[in-house]
Amino acid sequence: MVSRVIPVDTFDLVIFGATGDLARRKILPGLFRRYCSGQMPAEAQIIGAARSDMDDGAFRDLVRSAIEEFAGSAAGDADQVEAFLGQVHYEPVDAKGESGWEALKSHMRDHAVRAFYFSVGPSLFGDLAERLRTFGLATPDSRIVVEKPFGHDLESARALNRELAQYFDETQIYRIDHYLGKETVQNLMAVRFGNVLFEPLWNAQFVDHIQITVAETVGVGGRGGYYDSSGAMRDMVQNHLMQLLCLIAMEPPARFEPDSVRDEKLKVIRALDPVEPHHIVRGQYTADEKQPGYRAHVENERSRTESFVALKAHVSNWRWAGTPFYLRTGKMLRGRTSEIVVAFKDAPHSIFGAEAGRHRNELVIRLQPNEGMTLDVTIKEPGPGGMRLVDVPLDMTFADALGPDADMPDAYERLIMDVIRGNQTLFMRGDEVEAAWAWTDPMIDGWERRGDVPKPYDPGSSGPEDALMLMHRDGRRWRDIKA
């Protein structure tokens, strides 16, 4: 099955921070793959901008290297690589000064969509936005893309939103969260709202609980300085896990349009109850025989920053009252997985007797690896000897179901193309970001005020024992994190 690729309009995309790690690993290889798919017009321009003093040739060498390392099998087509590089340019720009802006402006075309990707730290967002206006690069139809973190807390998020609003309308600001670009996340909406099978059951009457897990096998790596001032709550829960929770819990929007979808997500965040301290577990990975622990990685032997967090949340509205949402995320865990589990309630009565055992339907939505969904259903175990029941998965792994030729773009590829189209559906609105901080800030303030110390956990485990007890106390258990 081959996906239908719809080309976008001709565009000029300026990537600020084009020599940085995100541009090399995700943005530039993603654009190349979109070019190979036929979605990127031959007239489109990609203009790198950064402090480094280099010319077009040197930047194209950097782009070629990024494609070879991160673009996968598409990098093997030398002709495509050279054709793509012909659309790539570079201008040295001083984000806080005056140099380079007029030269950058000379590349802009009146008939093309103008998009500006801020692949830089938030401290430069305001400077870049101001200069885009001052030097006349931005038009009323231009778009800016900003990366997380969207603030460090509610106060800083509000300040950042106010700063950007001085120069750009909310309809021009695209706050990117790559989790929303994943195929499975979007399929979650298709499964919920495109199938009569699920939506009538998607409520507290039939759902026992919901689990959202984002587990990583790596440590903080080279992000120690940033991570130790952030932690798992700010780095993952406030944005990625919050977005997944919203898509699971939201009401059906009237239309699949940006504000209709984002209005419903905002209602979910505002319906979240405050989380009690005994419903939060924080952890920090220790050392093992192979590598140092968290504190050595961040070079702070007194650090109280969490590399793991699990919590129990409730959405207080008619649909979800009484249904717990269990969220967990952490580093240095047993396996790399991102998944959502919708655990349905037991049948009200078993006609097969106690010997048949307890069986439950679960919808498991895998975001990574092996994107897809499975639905556990109960059937009779084959063979004679009575009615023995067994749970089997109905498996829809996308690579298997759609075939090897299916076009499965990376999340960044999809989201950048949505920017060019002017579609904000999968991007966060300013009030949504602020509402998420308003929910997470009291939890962070609480443990800082109490002086809470994260629970230690072994690398390669499922996290602290207290996180397991968070569900065991309720007579439930986490789905295993598989190596």
Secondary structure, 3 states (H helix, E strand, C coil): CCCCCCCCCCEEEEEECCCCHHHHHHHHHHHHHHHHCCCCCCCCEEEEEECCCCCHHHHHHHHHHHHHHHCHHHHHCHHHHHHHHCCEEEEECCCCCCCCHHHHHCCCCCCCEEEEEECCCHHHHHHHHHHHHHCCCCCCCCEEEECCCCCCCHHHHHHHHHHHHCCCCHHHEEECCHHHHCHHHHHHHHHHHHCCCCHHHCCCCCEEEEEEEEECCCCCHHHHHHHHCCHHHHHHHHHHHHHHHHHHHCCCCCCCCHHHHHHHHHHHHHHECCCCHHHEEEEEECCCCCCCCHHHHCCCCCCCCCCEEEEEEEECCCCCCCCEEEEEEECCECCCEEEEEEEECCCCCCCCCHHHCCCCCEEEEEEECCCEEEEEEEEECCCCCCCCEEEEEEEEEHHHHHCCCCCCCCHHHHHHHHHHHCCCCCCECHHHHHHHHHHHHHHHHHHHHHCCCCEEECCCECCCHHHHHHHHCCCCCCCCCCC
